[in-house]
Amino acid sequence: MPIQQPSNQIKLTNVSVVRLKKGGKRFEIACYKNKVQEWRSGVETNLDDVLQISNVFINVSKGQAAKSDDLEKAFGTTELDKIVNEILKKGELQVGDKERAHELGNLWKDIATKVAEKVVDPSTQRPYPVGMIEKGMTEAGFSVKQGKGAKSQVLECIRQLQEKSSLPVQRVRMRVRVTMPAKDEKRLKEKIVEAAESVEDEDWGDEWEVILIIDPGQFKVLNELLANDLKGKGRIETMTL
C-alpha cells in the first residue's frame, strides 16, 4: 500500500518563494516568477495572479502548509488575503544564485537603457549607445539595488556617472512654455528666468508667455512656483525641442 501524504503537504515546483519570520515561526508563500516584483511595484494587484496556490506554508520546498493555529497566533487572523499581503509586503524573496545573477543582469541593462534615454554628450548633444552607458556605470562602480525598480535607480545612476566616471553626461534638456497674466510678469519673471538655462522667446499681451530651455529637474520647481503664487492662473507645458 502506498504511503499517504499528510493532508497539509502540497508539492510545488518552479516557484518564487517569499518568506517572513514572525512570532518565532517561518511562513512562506509560493508565487509565480516575476510576479512578486510586479505586485510590489503596483503593476500587479490581483493576488490570484501572484500566488501559485492560495495557501501559506511553513516550508514550500517540502510542501508543508501552515496550521491555522500558528497563523492566528502570529498574524492575529486566519484571513488569507491579509496574511498574504503582509508576507508580500514585508517578506524576503528567496532567489537562487543563478536566478539572482540573471535578474541583476536584466535590471542593470534596463537601468542603462533608461539612462541612455535621459542623457546626452554635452559637446554634441547627441545620445550615447547603451553599451557606452554600461561602461560608464562599471567605471563609476554603480551597484544595482535588487528589489527596487529600474526607474527609481536612474537618477542615482546619472549622478554617479557625472561624479565618478570619465564619461561626460548631461541630462536631456526640456523646452517648456510658461504662461501667466501680464500683471504678474514683473513680480515673478526673475524667479522664472532663474530656473532656466536659457530664454528662447517672450511675448506680451493680456498674458506673458515665455519659452524656456530647462533642466528636467526644474520642471517641478516651476510648476510649484506657478501653483503657489498664481493659484491656477499660470501654466507650464512641455514642447518639442
N, C-alpha and C positions, 0 to 999 in steps of 0.2 A: 504493500500500500504506500503510495507517495506521501511524503511529509507535507502536511498542510501549512501554508504560510500564515502567520498570525494576521488577523484582520486589520491590524494597524500598520501593516507593512505594504508599501506600494513601490514598485520598481520604476525608476525613471531614467532615461538616457538623454544625452545631448542637451544638457540644461545649463543655464547660468544660475548659480545659487547665490542668494542674498542671506547673510547670517547676522543675527542680532543676539547678543548675550544680555539677558535680563532676568532678574530675580534668581540669580545663581544657576540659570539653565541656558542652554543654547537653542535658539529657534531659527529655522531656515524655511525659505520658500523657494520653489523651483520655477524659474522664469524662462521665457523664450530668449534666446541670444539677441542682443542689441536692444531688447525692449525695455530693460531697466533704465538705461541712459535716456531713452526716448520719454519714459514716464517722468524721470527726474527733471528733464528739460521742458516738460509740458507739451511735447509733441503728441504723446500718447496719454489718454485719460481713461481708457476702458481697461479695468483690471482683468477682465476676461481675455483680453488680447496680450496681457503681460504674463499672466500665470499659465504654466503648462497644465497645472491642476490646482483646483481651488482647495488647498489644504495647507496646513502649517506642519512642519516636520521638526524633529529633533536631530535628524540625520538624513538628508536627502539621498546621499550615496547608498545608504543601507535601506532606504525606503521606510524609515521608521517615523510614523506620524506622531505628532504631539498629542498628549492627553488633554481632555477638556479641563481637568482639574488644574493642570500645570498652566494652561493658558489663562484661566480665571485668576490664578494666584499672581502671575507675572504681569498681566495686562489689565486686570480688573474687569475683563469681559471675555466672552467667547464669541463675540460677533466677528465673523471672519474679515469683513471689509476693513473694520477699524484696526484689527491686528496686522493685516497685510499692509495697510497704508503706513503704519508705524515702522514695520520692518523695512519697507521700501525706502522710507524717508531717512531712517537712522542707521540701517544695517550696512554691513560691509559686503560689497560684491566680491565673490570669490572667483578669481581668474587664474587659469594655469599660465605657466611661463610663456609657452608658445603663443597662446591667445593674447596674453598681455602685450607681448612684443608686437604682434600683428596690429592690435588696437592702437598702440602708441605710434606705430609707423603710419597708420592711416590718419591719426589725429595730427601728427607732425605735418604730413602732406597737405591736409585740409587747412591748417593754420597758414602754411607757406602760400597756398593758393589765395587765401583771403587777404593776406598781407600784400601779395603782388597786385591785387586789385585796388589797393588803397594807397600805394606809394609809387613815386617816380624817381628817376635820376634827376637831381636838381639842375644839372648842367644842360640836359637835353629835354627835360620834362616828358620823357618817354618812360613807359613801364619796363620793369625788369622781367626776364623769364623766371618762372618759378624755381628753376634749378639754381639761379644765382641767389635768390632769396634764401634758399635752403643752405647754401654755402655760408652766407652771412649769418644765418641762425646758428650754424655749427661754430663759426668763429666767435660769435658773441657768447657762446656757452648757454644758449637758450634751452630750458628744460620744459618739456610738455607736462602739464598737470593733469594726470588721469582723473577722470570724474568730473572735469569741467569741460564744457563745450569749446569748440574751436573759436567761435565768435567772441567769447568772453576773454580769450587769451591773445587776441590780435593786437590790441593797443599796447600791452606789455611787451609783446614781441617787437613791435615797431620801436618802442622806447629803447630796448636793449640793442637793436640794430644801430640806432643812432648814437648810442653811448659806448658800445663795446665792440663794434665791428668796423672794418675799414670800408665797408660798402656805404657810399653816401646815399641816404634815402630822405625823401621829403613827402609828407602827406599830400595826396592829390588835393588841389585847391578846388573850392566851390565858388560858383558865380551866383550871387543872390540879388534880388531886388527888394529894397526896403521902402515901404510907402507909409506916409503919415500925414495928418493935417498940416498945412503950411505953417500955421501959427505955432506948432510945436517944434519946427525945424531948428530955430535958434537955440532953444533950450536943450535939445538932445543931439544936435549934429556932431558936436565934439566927441561925445561918447560913442556914437555910431561909427564915426570915421576911425577912431582909435582901435576899434575891434577889427578893422580891415587891413589887408596888406596893401590894397590899392583901391582907388575910386575910379571906376570906368566911365561913369556918366551921371549927370544930375539933371533934374527937370523940375521947374517950379510952376505952379498953377494954384488951384484950390488945394492941391496936395503937393508935398515934397516927395519926389521919387529919386532914389539913388541906387545905382548898380555897383556892387562891390565884389572884389575878389577876396575871399577869406579862407583861413584855415578851417577845416570842418569842425574843430573843437569850439570855434567862436559862434557857430550857428545857435547853439543852446544859449550862449551868453546874450546874443542879440534878441533872440526870441523872448527870453525872460525880461530883458530891458523893456521891450515893447509892451509886454503883458502887464508889467508892474507900473510903468509910467503912463501908459496910454489907455489902459483898461479896455482893450478891444478895438481901439480906434486906429491902431497901426498894424501892419502885417509884414511878414517876411516870406519870400517864396524862392525856391531854387530855380535856376536857369541853366541851360546847357552852356558848356564852356565854348 
